[in-house]
């Protein structure tokens, strides 16, 4: 049972690392598919890191509201 937990934990960590690495490329791809020739973004290290920085600023916003009643 302990090895099954280790296997699931390890595969989850690997999946998250791969997802973080590939998500800016998926964002650039989606932008190019949606806007086509109008706003084409080239695949380069510069655009990769730009999407990474922008997603860190705008990707995780939390909104909470309080009810005073």
C-alpha positions in Angstrom: 0.0 0.0 0.0 2.9 2.3 0.8 4.4 1.8 -2.7 1.1 2.6 -4.4 0.9 5.9 -2.5 4.5 6.7 -3.5 3.7 5.8 -7.2 0.6 8.0 -7.2 2.4 10.9 -5.5 5.4 10.6 -7.8 3.3 10.5 -11.0 1.2 13.5 -9.8 4.4 15.5 -9.2 5.7 14.6 -12.7 2.4 15.5 -14.3 2.3 18.9 -12.5 5.9 19.7 -13.6 5.1 18.7 -17.2 1.9 20.8 -17.1 3.7 23.9 -15.8 6.3 23.5 -18.5 3.9 23.0 -21.4 1.0 25.3 -20.4 2.7 28.5 -21.9 3.1 26.7 -25.2 -0.6 25.6 -25.1 -1.5 29.2 -24.4 0.5 30.5 -27.4 -1.0 27.7 -29.6 -4.6 28.6 -28.5 -4.0 32.3 -29.2 -2.7 31.5 -32.7 -5.6 29.2 -33.4 -8.2 31.7 -32.2 -6.8 34.8 -33.9 -5.0 33.3 -36.8 -3.2 35.7 -39.2 -4.5 38.8 -37.2 -2.2 38.4 -34.2 0.2 35.5 -34.7 2.7 34.9 -31.9 5.9 33.1 -32.8 7.2 30.2 -30.7 10.4 31.4 -29.0 11.9 31.6 -25.5 11.0 35.2 -25.3 7.3 34.6 -25.9 7.4 31.5 -23.7 8.6 33.4 -20.7 6.3 36.4 -21.5 3.3 34.0 -21.3 4.7 32.5 -18.1 5.1 35.9 -16.5 1.6 37.1 -17.6 0.0 33.9 -16.4 1.6 34.3 -13.0 0.1 37.8 -12.7 -3.4 37.1 -14.2 -3.7 33.3 -13.8 -4.6 33.0 -10.1 -6.9 35.6 -8.8 -9.2 34.9 -5.9 -12.3 36.9 -5.2 -14.2 36.5 -2.0 -17.3 38.3 -0.7 -18.6 38.7 2.8 -22.2 38.6 3.7 -23.0 40.9 6.5 -26.3 39.3 7.3 
